[in-house]
Amino acid sequence: MSEPTIVLLAAPRSFCAGVERAVEIVERVLEQRPHPVYVRKQIVHNSHVVADLEARGAVFVEELGEVPDGATVVFSAHGVAPGVRAEAEARGLAVVDATCPLVTKVHAEARRFAARGDTVVLVGHAGHEEVEGTLGEAPERTVLVADADDVAALEVEDPGRVSYLTQTTLAADEVAGVVDALRARFPDLRGPGSDDICYASTNRQEAVQAIARDADVVLVVGSPNSSNSQRLVELARRLGTEAHLIDDAAGLRDEWLAGARVVGLSAGASAPPRLVEEVIDALRARGPVAVHERRTASEFLRFALPPSVRP
Ligand code: SF4
């Protein structure tokens, strides 16, 4: 008998409270309202979640222009700029908002910081839907930076009135470096009352950190456009461990596993738990496997559903 491959399973992993709520909102709207039900943008950044809801009748669109007047439209977990809300209202669309409450918190901070006259520095990735939404709260007062080089190039109206916010799914260690650079340039810098990087991103990063040290290769289940999943892969690599993002079990490659005695496994906050089970099954089909879970935090958070979809 050959020695079993150890699968070191990171915990927490997979769905967070914001993703569970967003998916449940679409499921309920599909049950409760006449079809077609439209969803603006991918409800969460996972191809399997989107395909599953599509099969049940959801119609995913990129912009509100694709939604007929009077129809129901769900806003995705990543949030929307105020201009999108105004357009929906002007068009008489029935909006159900699946924005994660932790993204809504960042929007509220953007409004508050801008209202007191600060330049708001948003740390995040250009083009990501969450960033587009947050930027839209105070576009004339907000600037986007991705790294310390962007900070060095910043020009602000009043260096004594600068505050920062971050995208919720960034890597904590990388953001710390950017905030240090901001503070070095703007000593009076003010930040959010509590961290904008959400509990789910933080917990999944700490869990990957705990398995990466002991793994020969780390696999993260998630779609390529999932920010928090990408950060998990990068974090494992920064710790010196080979790491790969896979959408599902079909993404496994023999060359990654050849010679790996310990395979670390996690999943981003938008990846359904069943996909992790399927990866373990696929590993088992290649040879004996012993699964060990390493838990670094427990999660009990649940977000209430919007009143419009409650029974
Ligand atoms: Fe909300 Fe964080 Fe989950 Fe995004 S990753 S939906 S911000 S809890």
Boltz pocket constraint, residues with backbone or C-beta under 6 A from the ligand:
constraints:
  - pocket:
      binder: B
      contacts: [[A, 16], [A, 17], [A, 18], [A, 19], [A, 77], [A, 100], [A, 101], [A, 102], [A, 103], [A, 168], [A, 169], [A, 198], [A, 199], [A, 200], [A, 201], [A, 228], [A, 269]]
      max_distance: 6.0
